[in-house]
Amino acid sequence: MRSRQVITMFAAVAGVLIPSSASAHLVDARFGDFYAGLVHPLTALEHVFPFVAAGLLAGQQGARSARAILGCFALALIAGAVLGRFDPGATSILYVNGASFVVLGGVVALARRLPVWVLFALTALFGLTHGYANGTAMTSDMLALNFVAGMASAGVIVVSLGAGVVLSLRASWTKVAVRVVGSWIAAIGMMTMALM
């Protein structure tokens, strides 16, 4: 081997083995606090799948219920993020968030009309816990208001898009496809919980 190739190989190995820092999500990427909040839940599958399931569920319940669910979910995300910012010690939230895959995906798979209070209870509980988990990701130098606004925006966008897609479906096979997606989300949740 030529000396240049040896030096290049050692430099590459050293670069891999001696990282200066690592970040699981883009919270520390310094796009700005709003964008960090917006991107953080979208880069974490433990948040994206339940958000999608909440959107599909909202769409299955009809336009009026979907609007109510959307507002409830956004407020719960905000409240949870505030709690997570000021009291980040509840590690059991991870299990509740894992259960949100199973519950929300399972309810989508069943495709039944639910009483409004059940919808509010589900979206408030899981919005609160997912907001809490995202709130604990804030660093001390962040402007919490901007991060929380970005995180809540991400939740509203995902749930709105999911509900909008379901509400626009007309063919009966597409409604079955939504149920299949719900069952997949529930199955992913079961596997996730088994690995916790």
Secondary structure, DSSP 8 states (H G I E B T S, - for coil): --HHHHHHHHHHHHHHHS-S---SSGGGS-S-HHHHHHHTGGG-HHHHHHHHHHHHHHHHT-HHHHHHHHHHHHHHHHHHHHHHHH-TT-TTHHHHHHHHHHHHHHHHHHT----HHHHHHHHHHHHHHHHHHHHTT--TTS-HHHHHHHHHHHHHHHHHHHHHHHHH--SHHHHHHHHHHHHHHHHHHHHHHHT-
